[in-house]
Amino acid sequence: MVSVIKPFLFLLTAFSAGIAFSAGIAFSAGIAQAEEYLSPADFYAQAFSAEAVDNAEIKTLWLKKEDKAEAEKIFAHPYAGLRVRYRIQGKTTAWVMDEIGKEKPITIGVIIDGHQIRQVSVLAFNESRGWEIKYPFFTDQFRGLSLQDDNHLSDNIDGITGATLSVNAVRAVSRWALYLNRQVNTSATKNLAHE
């Protein structure tokens, strides 16, 4: 009788562990689901007036070797892209980019008027922690910031406890967008000088 009960207990334990494991996977997968807060189309509508959003040019900035070197300094890892797409209307540029938080991408939008940030928005978030960066109490800190000569932001950004990597991702994308905006404006100025 003991020999029959032991295999039964073993199977019961294994079955219970399997259910618990499956439930754990389903639960953890549910936590880290991608959540879109704002579509790129809606973000661009915020960047430009209703009439201008349709007239905003979609452009591509091809990265030079020195741009990629600067990106590596800003992001603290090599930048994989060869080009960056953006929209421009007058002196306003809008950038939508992804950056890894801890393990998964965060989609961040940056609107720049002239050389200052008008708005930073978190469009989509895929991590299980750090989602607090989507709230205005955090993103409003970027309003009015510009890029210094050393390619750092013109003011400090307060962090969020438990969201350090997400905060760093938004900070880096903001710096990168300002850097690219500078490149776009420098190129436009050079082209006007040659005409």
C-alpha atoms as an extended CHARMM CRD file, in Angstrom:
* protein
*
       195  EXT
         1         1  MET       CA              0.0000000000        0.0000000000        0.0000000000  PROA      1               0.0000000000
         2         2  VAL       CA              2.8580000000        2.4110000000        0.8270000000  PROA      2               0.0000000000
         3         3  SER       CA              4.3850000000        1.7530000000       -2.5920000000  PROA      3               0.0000000000
         4         4  VAL       CA              1.1240000000        2.8320000000       -4.2880000000  PROA      4               0.0000000000
         5         5  ILE       CA              0.7120000000        6.0240000000       -2.2130000000  PROA      5               0.0000000000
         6         6  LYS       CA              4.2580000000        7.3240000000       -2.8640000000  PROA      6               0.0000000000
         7         7  PRO       CA              3.8690000000        7.5580000000       -6.6730000000  PROA      7               0.0000000000
         8         8  PHE       CA              0.3820000000        9.0550000000       -6.1850000000  PROA      8               0.0000000000
         9         9  LEU       CA              1.7500000000       11.7650000000       -3.8630000000  PROA      9               0.0000000000
        10        10  PHE       CA              4.5930000000       12.4140000000       -6.2870000000  PROA      10              0.0000000000
        11        11  LEU       CA              2.1570000000       12.8880000000       -9.1990000000  PROA      11              0.0000000000
        12        12  LEU       CA             -0.1280000000       15.0740000000       -7.0860000000  PROA      12              0.0000000000
        13        13  THR       CA              2.8170000000       17.2630000000       -6.0420000000  PROA      13              0.0000000000
        14        14  ALA       CA              4.1100000000       17.5160000000       -9.6190000000  PROA      14              0.0000000000
        15        15  PHE       CA              0.6250000000       18.3730000000      -10.9060000000  PROA      15              0.0000000000
        16        16  SER       CA              0.1610000000       21.0850000000       -8.2590000000  PROA      16              0.0000000000
        17        17  ALA       CA              3.5900000000       22.5300000000       -8.9900000000  PROA      17              0.0000000000
        18        18  GLY       CA              2.7620000000       22.5890000000      -12.7080000000  PROA      18              0.0000000000
        19        19  ILE       CA             -0.4590000000       24.5050000000      -12.1000000000  PROA      19              0.0000000000
        20        20  ALA       CA              1.3150000000       26.9780000000       -9.8060000000  PROA      20              0.0000000000
        21        21  PHE       CA              4.1120000000       27.4370000000      -12.3730000000  PROA      21              0.0000000000
        22        22  SER       CA              1.6180000000       28.0080000000      -15.2090000000  PROA      22              0.0000000000
        23        23  ALA       CA             -0.3410000000       30.4880000000      -13.1120000000  PROA      23              0.0000000000
        24        24  GLY       CA              2.9060000000       32.2740000000      -12.2520000000  PROA      24              0.0000000000
        25        25  ILE       CA              3.8210000000       32.5900000000      -15.9190000000  PROA      25              0.0000000000
        26        26  ALA       CA              0.3550000000       33.8930000000      -16.7930000000  PROA      26              0.0000000000
        27        27  PHE       CA              0.4710000000       36.3700000000      -13.8930000000  PROA      27              0.0000000000
        28        28  SER       CA              3.9600000000       37.6800000000      -14.6810000000  PROA      28              0.0000000000
        29        29  ALA       CA              3.1560000000       37.9150000000      -18.3940000000  PROA      29              0.0000000000
        30        30  GLY       CA              0.0960000000       39.9770000000      -17.5180000000  PROA      30              0.0000000000
        31        31  ILE       CA              2.1640000000       42.4570000000      -15.5220000000  PROA      31              0.0000000000
        32        32  ALA       CA              4.6420000000       43.1740000000      -18.3120000000  PROA      32              0.0000000000
        33        33  GLN       CA              2.0830000000       43.6440000000      -21.0950000000  PROA      33              0.0000000000
        34        34  ALA       CA              2.8250000000       46.5310000000      -23.4140000000  PROA      34              0.0000000000
        35        35  GLU       CA              0.6010000000       49.4670000000      -22.6610000000  PROA      35              0.0000000000
        36        36  GLU       CA              0.1130000000       52.2090000000      -25.2230000000  PROA      36              0.0000000000
        37        37  TYR       CA             -0.7810000000       55.5470000000      -23.6700000000  PROA      37              0.0000000000
        38        38  LEU       CA             -0.6710000000       57.6630000000      -26.8090000000  PROA      38              0.0000000000
        39        39  SER       CA             -0.4730000000       56.6640000000      -30.4690000000  PROA      39              0.0000000000
        40        40  PRO       CA              2.2290000000       58.2740000000      -32.6230000000  PROA      40              0.0000000000
        41        41  ALA       CA             -0.5220000000       59.9130000000      -34.7240000000  PROA      41              0.0000000000
        42        42  ASP       CA             -2.0590000000       61.4990000000      -31.6180000000  PROA      42              0.0000000000
        43        43  PHE       CA              1.3860000000       62.5900000000      -30.4410000000  PROA      43              0.0000000000
        44        44  TYR       CA              2.0710000000       64.3180000000      -33.7790000000  PROA      44              0.0000000000
        45        45  ALA       CA             -1.3470000000       65.9850000000      -33.5330000000  PROA      45              0.0000000000
        46        46  GLN       CA             -0.1770000000       67.4720000000      -30.2030000000  PROA      46              0.0000000000
        47        47  ALA       CA              3.0540000000       68.6590000000      -31.8070000000  PROA      47              0.0000000000
        48        48  PHE       CA              1.4710000000       70.5460000000      -34.6830000000  PROA      48              0.0000000000
        49        49  SER       CA             -1.7690000000       72.4520000000      -35.1630000000  PROA      49              0.0000000000
        50        50  ALA       CA             -4.6250000000       70.6630000000      -36.9080000000  PROA      50              0.0000000000
        51        51  GLU       CA             -3.7490000000       72.3390000000      -40.2160000000  PROA      51              0.0000000000
        52        52  ALA       CA              0.0040000000       71.8880000000      -39.8170000000  PROA      52              0.0000000000
        53        53  VAL       CA             -0.0210000000       68.2000000000      -38.8390000000  PROA      53              0.0000000000
        54        54  ASP       CA             -0.8660000000       67.2320000000      -42.4190000000  PROA      54              0.0000000000
        55        55  ASN       CA              1.7800000000       69.6380000000      -43.7500000000  PROA      55              0.0000000000
        56        56  ALA       CA              4.5290000000       68.5820000000      -41.3510000000  PROA      56              0.0000000000
        57        57  GLU       CA              7.2860000000       67.0130000000      -43.3910000000  PROA      57              0.0000000000
        58        58  ILE       CA              8.4450000000       63.5120000000      -42.5530000000  PROA      58              0.0000000000
        59        59  LYS       CA             12.2150000000       63.5880000000      -42.8440000000  PROA      59              0.0000000000
        60        60  THR       CA             15.1180000000       61.2430000000      -42.2890000000  PROA      60              0.0000000000
        61        61  LEU       CA             18.3910000000       62.2240000000      -40.6680000000  PROA      61              0.0000000000
        62        62  TRP       CA             21.2380000000       59.9310000000      -41.6730000000  PROA      62              0.0000000000
        63        63  LEU       CA             23.7150000000       59.5370000000      -38.8390000000  PROA      63              0.0000000000
        64        64  LYS       CA             27.3930000000       60.2560000000      -39.3460000000  PROA      64              0.0000000000
        65        65  LYS       CA             30.1930000000       58.5650000000      -37.4640000000  PROA      65              0.0000000000
        66        66  GLU       CA             30.4350000000       61.4750000000      -34.9990000000  PROA      66              0.0000000000
        67        67  ASP       CA             26.6640000000       61.3460000000      -34.4010000000  PROA      67              0.0000000000
        68        68  LYS       CA             26.8430000000       57.6580000000      -33.5290000000  PROA      68              0.0000000000
        69        69  ALA       CA             29.7840000000       58.3430000000      -31.2050000000  PROA      69              0.0000000000
        70        70  GLU       CA             27.7560000000       61.0320000000      -29.4340000000  PROA      70              0.0000000000
        71        71  ALA       CA             24.7520000000       58.6890000000      -29.2280000000  PROA      71              0.0000000000
        72        72  GLU       CA             26.9340000000       56.1250000000      -27.4690000000  PROA      72              0.0000000000
        73        73  LYS       CA             27.8970000000       58.7610000000      -24.8860000000  PROA      73              0.0000000000
        74        74  ILE       CA             24.2840000000       59.8130000000      -24.3860000000  PROA      74              0.0000000000
        75        75  PHE       CA             22.7980000000       56.3110000000      -24.1570000000  PROA      75              0.0000000000
        76        76  ALA       CA             25.8140000000       54.6170000000      -22.5070000000  PROA      76              0.0000000000
        77        77  HSD       CA             25.6270000000       51.8580000000      -25.1240000000  PROA      77              0.0000000000
        78        78  PRO       CA             26.2220000000       51.6570000000      -28.8830000000  PROA      78              0.0000000000
        79        79  TYR       CA             23.4110000000       53.1290000000      -30.9860000000  PROA      79              0.0000000000
        80        80  ALA       CA             22.2530000000       50.5670000000      -33.5420000000  PROA      80              0.0000000000
        81        81  GLY       CA             20.3830000000       52.8300000000      -35.9550000000  PROA      81              0.0000000000
        82        82  LEU       CA             21.7660000000       54.3490000000      -39.1370000000  PROA      82              0.0000000000
        83        83  ARG       CA             19.0490000000       56.9680000000      -39.4610000000  PROA      83              0.0000000000
        84        84  VAL       CA             16.3450000000       58.6750000000      -37.4210000000  PROA      84              0.0000000000
        85        85  ARG       CA             12.9440000000       59.7520000000      -38.7470000000  PROA      85              0.0000000000
        86        86  TYR       CA             11.2690000000       62.8830000000      -37.4940000000  PROA      86              0.0000000000
        87        87  ARG       CA              8.6090000000       65.4020000000      -38.4180000000  PROA      87              0.0000000000
        88        88  ILE       CA              9.2030000000       69.1030000000      -38.9040000000  PROA      88              0.0000000000
        89        89  GLN       CA              7.0120000000       72.1480000000      -39.4560000000  PROA      89              0.0000000000
        90        90  GLY       CA              8.6760000000       75.5340000000      -39.2450000000  PROA      90              0.0000000000
        91        91  LYS       CA             10.9070000000       75.5550000000      -36.1480000000  PROA      91              0.0000000000
        92        92  THR       CA              9.0810000000       72.6540000000      -34.4740000000  PROA      92              0.0000000000
        93        93  THR       CA             10.4070000000       69.1030000000      -34.6590000000  PROA      93              0.0000000000
        94        94  ALA       CA              8.7760000000       65.9700000000      -33.2630000000  PROA      94              0.0000000000
        95        95  TRP       CA             10.7120000000       62.8010000000      -32.5040000000  PROA      95              0.0000000000
        96        96  VAL       CA              9.3970000000       59.3420000000      -31.5680000000  PROA      96              0.0000000000
        97        97  MET       CA             12.0560000000       56.9080000000      -30.3860000000  PROA      97              0.0000000000
        98        98  ASP       CA             12.4140000000       53.7000000000      -28.4050000000  PROA      98              0.0000000000
        99        99  GLU       CA             14.8940000000       53.1320000000      -25.6050000000  PROA      99              0.0000000000
       100       100  ILE       CA             15.2890000000       50.1340000000      -23.3450000000  PROA      100             0.0000000000
       101       101  GLY       CA             14.3100000000       50.6690000000      -19.7170000000  PROA      101             0.0000000000
       102       102  LYS       CA             15.5100000000       47.5810000000      -17.8780000000  PROA      102             0.0000000000
       103       103  GLU       CA             14.7740000000       44.9020000000      -20.4510000000  PROA      103             0.0000000000
       104       104  LYS       CA             12.0760000000       46.1510000000      -22.8050000000  PROA      104             0.0000000000
       105       105  PRO       CA             11.5600000000       49.2290000000      -24.9850000000  PROA      105             0.0000000000
       106       106  ILE       CA              9.8330000000       52.4060000000      -23.8760000000  PROA      106             0.0000000000
       107       107  THR       CA              8.4340000000       54.5490000000      -26.7100000000  PROA      107             0.0000000000
       108       108  ILE       CA              9.0760000000       58.2250000000      -26.0040000000  PROA      108             0.0000000000
       109       109  GLY       CA              8.0210000000       61.3140000000      -27.9320000000  PROA      109             0.0000000000
       110       110  VAL       CA              9.8020000000       64.6620000000      -27.7350000000  PROA      110             0.0000000000
       111       111  ILE       CA              8.5260000000       67.9310000000      -29.2150000000  PROA      111             0.0000000000
       112       112  ILE       CA             11.1050000000       70.6870000000      -29.6570000000  PROA      112             0.0000000000
       113       113  ASP       CA             10.3460000000       74.3220000000      -30.4740000000  PROA      113             0.0000000000
       114       114  GLY       CA             13.4770000000       76.0570000000      -31.7010000000  PROA      114             0.0000000000
       115       115  HSD       CA             16.0710000000       74.6420000000      -29.2960000000  PROA      115             0.0000000000
       116       116  GLN       CA             13.8730000000       73.9640000000      -26.2560000000  PROA      116             0.0000000000
       117       117  ILE       CA             11.7300000000       71.0150000000      -25.2950000000  PROA      117             0.0000000000
       118       118  ARG       CA              8.0450000000       71.8320000000      -25.3620000000  PROA      118             0.0000000000
       119       119  GLN       CA              6.8080000000       68.3880000000      -24.3920000000  PROA      119             0.0000000000
       120       120  VAL       CA              7.9980000000       64.9000000000      -23.4790000000  PROA      120             0.0000000000
       121       121  SER       CA              5.4640000000       62.0630000000      -23.6080000000  PROA      121             0.0000000000
       122       122  VAL       CA              5.6650000000       58.3570000000      -22.9000000000  PROA      122             0.0000000000
       123       123  LEU       CA              3.7330000000       56.7670000000      -25.7540000000  PROA      123             0.0000000000
       124       124  ALA       CA              4.1220000000       53.0990000000      -24.7720000000  PROA      124             0.0000000000
       125       125  PHE       CA              5.6110000000       51.2430000000      -21.8290000000  PROA      125             0.0000000000
       126       126  ASN       CA              6.5180000000       47.5410000000      -21.7350000000  PROA      126             0.0000000000
       127       127  GLU       CA              8.2760000000       47.0790000000      -18.3910000000  PROA      127             0.0000000000
       128       128  SER       CA              6.7530000000       45.8050000000      -15.1640000000  PROA      128             0.0000000000
       129       129  ARG       CA              8.2810000000       48.6750000000      -13.1390000000  PROA      129             0.0000000000
       130       130  GLY       CA              8.9480000000       52.3330000000      -13.7200000000  PROA      130             0.0000000000
       131       131  TRP       CA              5.6170000000       53.2010000000      -15.3620000000  PROA      131             0.0000000000
       132       132  GLU       CA              5.3870000000       56.3200000000      -13.1930000000  PROA      132             0.0000000000
       133       133  ILE       CA              7.4390000000       58.1500000000      -15.8380000000  PROA      133             0.0000000000
       134       134  LYS       CA              4.2650000000       58.5810000000      -17.9020000000  PROA      134             0.0000000000
       135       135  TYR       CA              2.7840000000       61.0980000000      -15.4680000000  PROA      135             0.0000000000
       136       136  PRO       CA              3.0740000000       64.8880000000      -15.8950000000  PROA      136             0.0000000000
       137       137  PHE       CA              4.7590000000       65.3010000000      -12.4870000000  PROA      137             0.0000000000
       138       138  PHE       CA              7.7720000000       63.6780000000      -14.1530000000  PROA      138             0.0000000000
       139       139  THR       CA              7.5200000000       64.6680000000      -17.8330000000  PROA      139             0.0000000000
       140       140  ASP       CA              6.7720000000       68.3460000000      -17.0930000000  PROA      140             0.0000000000
       141       141  GLN       CA             10.3250000000       68.6850000000      -15.7150000000  PROA      141             0.0000000000
       142       142  PHE       CA             11.6350000000       68.5880000000      -19.2980000000  PROA      142             0.0000000000
       143       143  ARG       CA              9.5650000000       71.5650000000      -20.4860000000  PROA      143             0.0000000000
       144       144  GLY       CA             11.8030000000       74.4660000000      -21.4960000000  PROA      144             0.0000000000
       145       145  LEU       CA             15.0650000000       72.5160000000      -21.2290000000  PROA      145             0.0000000000
       146       146  SER       CA             17.7310000000       72.8400000000      -23.8810000000  PROA      146             0.0000000000
       147       147  LEU       CA             21.0590000000       71.1820000000      -24.6290000000  PROA      147             0.0000000000
       148       148  GLN       CA             24.2590000000       72.6240000000      -23.2480000000  PROA      148             0.0000000000
       149       149  ASP       CA             27.5090000000       72.6660000000      -25.2050000000  PROA      149             0.0000000000
       150       150  ASP       CA             28.5640000000       69.4180000000      -23.4860000000  PROA      150             0.0000000000
       151       151  ASN       CA             25.3080000000       67.7600000000      -24.7090000000  PROA      151             0.0000000000
       152       152  HSD       CA             23.7820000000       67.5540000000      -21.2270000000  PROA      152             0.0000000000
       153       153  LEU       CA             20.3660000000       68.9320000000      -20.3490000000  PROA      153             0.0000000000
       154       154  SER       CA             20.2720000000       72.5250000000      -19.1330000000  PROA      154             0.0000000000
       155       155  ASP       CA             18.7720000000       71.4990000000      -15.7670000000  PROA      155             0.0000000000
       156       156  ASN       CA             18.5890000000       68.4490000000      -13.5060000000  PROA      156             0.0000000000
       157       157  ILE       CA             15.7360000000       65.9600000000      -13.7000000000  PROA      157             0.0000000000
       158       158  ASP       CA             14.4320000000       64.5190000000      -10.4360000000  PROA      158             0.0000000000
       159       159  GLY       CA             14.3690000000       60.7340000000      -10.3930000000  PROA      159             0.0000000000
       160       160  ILE       CA             11.6540000000       58.3730000000       -9.2160000000  PROA      160             0.0000000000
       161       161  THR       CA             12.4260000000       55.7330000000       -6.6000000000  PROA      161             0.0000000000
       162       162  GLY       CA             12.2340000000       52.3070000000       -8.2230000000  PROA      162             0.0000000000
       163       163  ALA       CA             12.1840000000       53.7390000000      -11.7560000000  PROA      163             0.0000000000
       164       164  THR       CA             15.8290000000       54.7200000000      -12.2320000000  PROA      164             0.0000000000
       165       165  LEU       CA             16.3190000000       52.8960000000      -15.5350000000  PROA      165             0.0000000000
       166       166  SER       CA             13.0720000000       54.2660000000      -16.9750000000  PROA      166             0.0000000000
       167       167  VAL       CA             14.0200000000       57.7940000000      -15.8610000000  PROA      167             0.0000000000
       168       168  ASN       CA             17.4370000000       57.3570000000      -17.4840000000  PROA      168             0.0000000000
       169       169  ALA       CA             15.7790000000       56.2090000000      -20.7290000000  PROA      169             0.0000000000
       170       170  VAL       CA             13.5840000000       59.3310000000      -20.9230000000  PROA      170             0.0000000000
       171       171  ARG       CA             16.5040000000       61.5760000000      -20.0260000000  PROA      171             0.0000000000
       172       172  ALA       CA             18.6950000000       59.9820000000      -22.7360000000  PROA      172             0.0000000000
       173       173  VAL       CA             16.0200000000       60.1710000000      -25.4500000000  PROA      173             0.0000000000
       174       174  SER       CA             15.4090000000       63.8360000000      -24.5770000000  PROA      174             0.0000000000
       175       175  ARG       CA             19.1170000000       64.6260000000      -24.8710000000  PROA      175             0.0000000000
       176       176  TRP       CA             19.3470000000       62.6760000000      -28.1360000000  PROA      176             0.0000000000
       177       177  ALA       CA             16.3320000000       64.4660000000      -29.6330000000  PROA      177             0.0000000000
       178       178  LEU       CA             17.8310000000       67.8560000000      -28.6940000000  PROA      178             0.0000000000
       179       179  TYR       CA             21.1800000000       66.8020000000      -30.1880000000  PROA      179             0.0000000000
       180       180  LEU       CA             19.5000000000       65.6690000000      -33.4330000000  PROA      180             0.0000000000
       181       181  ASN       CA             17.3940000000       68.8330000000      -33.5280000000  PROA      181             0.0000000000
       182       182  ARG       CA             20.6280000000       70.8260000000      -33.3190000000  PROA      182             0.0000000000
       183       183  GLN       CA             22.0160000000       68.8240000000      -36.2690000000  PROA      183             0.0000000000
       184       184  VAL       CA             18.8510000000       69.4620000000      -38.3020000000  PROA      184             0.0000000000
       185       185  ASN       CA             18.9280000000       73.2040000000      -37.5670000000  PROA      185             0.0000000000
       186       186  THR       CA             22.6660000000       73.4260000000      -38.2870000000  PROA      186             0.0000000000
       187       187  SER       CA             22.1650000000       71.6690000000      -41.6310000000  PROA      187             0.0000000000
       188       188  ALA       CA             19.2410000000       73.9690000000      -42.5100000000  PROA      188             0.0000000000
       189       189  THR       CA             21.3170000000       77.0590000000      -41.6640000000  PROA      189             0.0000000000
       190       190  LYS       CA             24.2310000000       75.8040000000      -43.8000000000  PROA      190             0.0000000000
       191       191  ASN       CA             21.8770000000       75.0860000000      -46.7190000000  PROA      191             0.0000000000
       192       192  LEU       CA             20.3870000000       78.5860000000      -46.5220000000  PROA      192             0.0000000000
       193       193  ALA       CA             23.8810000000       80.1090000000      -46.4720000000  PROA      193             0.0000000000
       194       194  HSD       CA             24.7720000000       78.2400000000      -49.6930000000  PROA      194             0.0000000000
       195       195  GLU       CA             21.6330000000       79.2950000000      -51.5910000000  PROA      195             0.0000000000
